[in-house]
Amino acid sequence: MLSALSKKKIGAITGVSVSLFLVMATPAMAQASKTLVVARPADIFTFDPYNTQDDRSMFTQLTVFERLVKLAPGGRGVEPELATEWTVAEDGMSATFKLREDVTFWNGNLLTADDVVFSLTRAIDQTGSWGFLFSPIQSVEAVDAHTVKFVMSEPFAPLLPALSTFAASIYEEANFVARGDTAGANPMGTGAFMLESWNRGQEVVLIANPNYWQDGKPSVDKLIFRVVGDETARTLQLASGGIQVATDVPANQIDQIVAGGGKIVTVGGSAVGFVTMNQKKKPFDEAAVRCAMAWAVDRESIARSIYFGRAAAAKSILPTSTFFYDADTSPIGFDLEKARALLATSTVPDGFSFTATVPSGDNTKLSIAQIWAASLAQIGITMNIEQIEATTAQELYNTEQFTMRISAWTNDTPDADQLMGVALDYQPQNGLHSSYRNDAARDLVLAGRSELDPVKRQTIYTELQELVNRDCPFIYTVEEDRIFAISPRLEGFVPNSQGKYSFENVTLAN
């Protein structure tokens, strides 16, 4: 697996489709503009990857920082970014990376191996939110000014995919140390865009990096990530020319967007509907209760009535494009009789009431909750649905002050280790804030991380998926496309599976 990922570049992008159209120019569009506005449901929390737990912060860090490697087109391998080449020892116990020698930070200071060592030493810290991604890395060392070496405590199969994630971002050591407690709001990266301002709760404004190492890039002068919580408002702003990208587009608005002159970009196979239960709260600590609820999810109805053919009933907590995905692991379907039978074996055979949280303005998640609530009512369970502003809902989840959260999972790497690690190893993030603890699952996760033989890794991850389908620590709903709507002025927008938008490659037509 290591040699295949380090040597093989997978070709054309798969799973990305674009609908094109012609549109009449409006007065606003006729004006030459180099400002690109992206509307999304919530604000970021931090620019510091160390304790980042929300998608918006991750996606922004993928824009302002760079990493040693990046996902190749198609998301099945990696290719150079800040590193030009690398070698991985045959036994998987060490890896050496050569850095580009012409890269500077936004302030003009040269990137050196010391900055990489500082950034990645923080990344591998096991007390950080994502340290588990790098748990076999014992140390990161500077060989010389432009060479770094990783030393492992055991073989590390998903090393390269892990290094492509936001968690492995590289930032300037001197700036981070000087900023102290405010470093998370004052980044210093090498990316094509640098921070101009952050108006919390409203927008992040980035401007072009004049010292960017890729000649002629970016062509956009200013990039704004704006908070627009309501999905309909995002669509209307796109139609009016107020924004150029809308994220988190619901499937039922696609026809309206295209009819109004919008383009649709989708990324398939990387996201799955995901329900997290706080198992510190009874009766969610009982597998019988969790599995009863899982068997009461009418996934086919959700896919058909909410996603209009742009989703399918999920068969695993892993998205389908993930390495070692296995649909043949006794997946959970829709069976109310089985749900009743499972509930009958629990401490609440006659049912109970609880509150599920969905982000306000997200009608897709609200509709999922409503369809599920109707099915749960048939087995005696009452779901009360609470809509909360998206950033607040994320904070309640981060601090484990929630009961049930209806959301989606997007893989940051093509490897199964990330999701299985954060969800089933109870040390990082307390099992995705679920408080789920299963020593057998954790042992399998650790075994999969250190096993270099892909055939043996498949056996391990198949067993983990079977375990999830028996114990229901999380509930999957549908395999869903990630849908973006973009302006006809925008060219070259090709988001990948991990939320890296590569805005350095886009252009805005007049």
C-alpha positions, 0 to 999 in steps of 0.5 A: 500500500505504501509503495503504491501510494508513493509511486502511482498517480491515478489519472482522471478525476472520478466521481465529479460531474459538472452540468454546464449552461449558458446565461445572460450577463447581468450588470454586476457580472459585466464588471471585471471582478477578481473577488470570489465569494463562497457562501457556506452554513457556518463559520470556522472556529480556528486556523490551528489544526491541532484541535480543529473539529469542524468541517469549515475550519478544516476546509479553510486550513486546506486553503491557507496552508499546504502539506508535504503531499496532496491527494492526487486527482481522483483521490486514490493516491498522493502527489507532491505539494511542499515535498518534491519527492520521498522514500519510504523504507521497505519495512515501513519504519521510516520515511524521508521527504525532500522539500521545495527550496523556493517556497516562502511564507506569506511574510517572505520568510523561507520555508525550512525543515524546522517549520515542518518539524515544528508543525508535524511534531504538534500534529503527531501529539497524541493529546491533540484532536487528530494525533491518532492519525499519526500515532505510529510516528515516533519523531519528525527530524530535520536531516538538513534545511530541506529534508525531513525524516519520520521515524516510526514505532511500528509500520504505518500503512496510511502514512501518505494519506494521513499527511495529505490531511488538514491535520498535517498542515505546515505553518511558520514556527516563528509566527506561531511561537510569537503569537502564543494563545492567539496563533489560532486566529493569526496563521502564517502559511505558504498557501495561495491565499493569506488572511486579511480579516476574520469577522467571527460569525460572519466571514473570513476574508483572504487575499492573494499571496504575493509570494506564492511559489506557483508562478502566475497563481492565484488569478483571484485577488480576494477570496471570501468565505461568508456565513449564510446559514439558510440554504435557500438564501445561498441559492438566491445569492448565487442567482443574483451574483452576490456569491460565486460558490454555494456549498451544501446545496440540497438536491431539491434546488438543483433544477432551480439553480440550473434554470437560473444559470447556475452550474452544479459540481458534485463529489460522489463517494466521499460522504455518508449521512451520519448519526451520533448518539451521546452514549453517556445519556441513557438509553443510548448506552445500550446496543439493543436501543441503538440497533433498534433505531438503526433498523427504523431508518427508511434509507430508500425513502430518504434517498428517493424523496429528499435526494432525488436520485443523488443518494443511495441507501448506505451500507456502511459507516465508510463512504464507498470511495474509501479504501477497504469499503465492504458492502457485504458485511450484513448491512442494516436495512429498514425493518420495523419488526426487527426494530421492535424485537430489538427494543423489546430486549432493552431496558425501554421495551415500550419506548422513550423520548429524546431530542435530536439536533439538526442545524437550522436552515438545513432542510435536508437534515431536517427532512431526514429527521422527520422521516426517521421520527415517523418510523420511530413513532411506530415502535414507541420512540418519540424524537423531538427535533431541535433546530440550532444555528449551525456554529452553535450546534457544532459547539454543543457537539464538540463539548458533548452537550448534545443528545443526538446529532444528525449530520454527515461524515466526509472522509479527509483521506481515502484510507479507512483508518481515519473514520475507524480511528476517530470513531472506534478508538475511544481515545481520540475525541472520545469516539467522535464525542459518542463515548462509545468504548469497545476494546475489540474494535480499538484493537482492530483499528490499531492492527489495521494501521500497522498492517502493510499487507492490503489483503490483510488490511481488508480483512481487518476493516471488513471485520470492523464494518461487521462489528459496527453493523452488530453494535450500532455505535453510529447510525448511517443513513444514505451515501450522498453526493456533496453538491456545490453550485457555482457561477458561470463566471467560475472556471477550474473549480474542482473540489476533492473528497477531503474539502480541498477546493484548490482555489489557486487553480480557478479563474473568474471570467469577466 
